Every structure is written in structure tokens, then in C-alpha cells.
Amino acid sequence: MVTRFYDQEKSYEDWCKENVNGYVFNYAGGKTGNVLHTVGCRHLTVPSRIGTYTTRYPKFCSTDITLLSIKADEVSNPYSWRRCKACFK
């Protein structure tokens, strides 16, 4: 299952706490902004952004990387998103 969070900070933060081995697709719209991360990635936990993680861009979350990759392809061009280099070495 893939869950979408947009302007739902508490629900997003709760999901991340409950799914520490999950994945987050940050759908920012531009080629460099559409990025698949692991929960807890330093790029997703910037202290200055606390309280605004889902207000700027929607987040799609899942514990299944395959399902989340399919969703990333659906919402963006398959060639316009990437995996975070910090998460997936």
C-alpha cells in the first residue's frame, strides 16, 4: 500500500515513526526534486523544515519499495525521479 501525505504533518510524522524501515517519495515536481528516500534520511529530517515536511510537497510513503517506485512512475515521468544517493549507496 502507498499512502499520500499532503499538508498532513502529524500523520506523516506518525507514519515515519511507525515504519522506520519504510520509504518516502518526495514529489517536488522538478527533475531534481522527485526523489525516493528511506525513512530517516538526513535530507528529509532537516530541523529547519520541521512542521512543513508535507506543506511544500506531497510525500508518498510505503514499506514496499516496488509499489512506491510504481507510484513514482505514475505521478511523474519515469525518467524524472531518482533514488537519493545518501540513502541508496
N, C-alpha and C positions, 0 to 999 in steps of 0.2 A: 504494500500500500504506500502511496505517496500522499503526503499532506502538504497543503499550501498555506503559508502564513503571510499575510499582508496586513500591516497595521494591527498586529496581534502580539505585542511584545511578551506578555506573561505566558501565553500559550506556547509561543516559540521557545522561550527560555525553559519552560517546564518540559517540553518535548526533548530538548537537548539534554537536560539533566536525567531524564528517564531513558535516553537512548545514546549513551556515551560512545557506543561503537557504531553510531549511525553516520549518515552523510547529509550534507546540505548543498543544494544547488542555489547559488546566488544569481538571480536573474536580473542583471542590471541593464540589459538592453544592448549595450555596445559590444563589439567583438572582444575586447579585453575584459569586460565586466562580467561576462557569463562564465562563472567558474564553479566547478564541483569541488567541495571541500569535505574533510572529515569533521565531525563534531569536535569542537575544542580547538580547531585551527587558530593559530595566532592572528590570522587575517580576519577571522570572524569574531574575535573577542577583544577588539580594540577598546580599551577603557573609555576613551572619549566618545565612543558611539553607544555606550550603554543607554538603553531606553529608546534607541532609534534603529535597532537592527532590522526591523521589518517595516519601518515607516518610509524609508527611501526606496527600497526594492523588495519585491516579494522573494520569499525563500521557499523552496520546495525541499521537503525532507523525507527521508526513508532509511530504513535499516537494510534495504536491498539495493545495492549499487546498480544492478542491472535495470531494475524498474526505474530508478532515478535517472539513469542515463537515457532510457527511452523517453522519459518525460522531458529531459533537457532537449532531446532531438525534436520533440513535438512543439515545445514553446519557442524554440529558437532554431535557426538553421543548424543542421548537424555539424557544419564546419565553423560555426561561430561561437563555440564554447570549448572550454579546455578544463583539464584537471589541474588543480593547484600544485605547483611544483614543490611547495613546502610540505604538502600532505602526502603526495604520491611520488616518492623518490625512486 
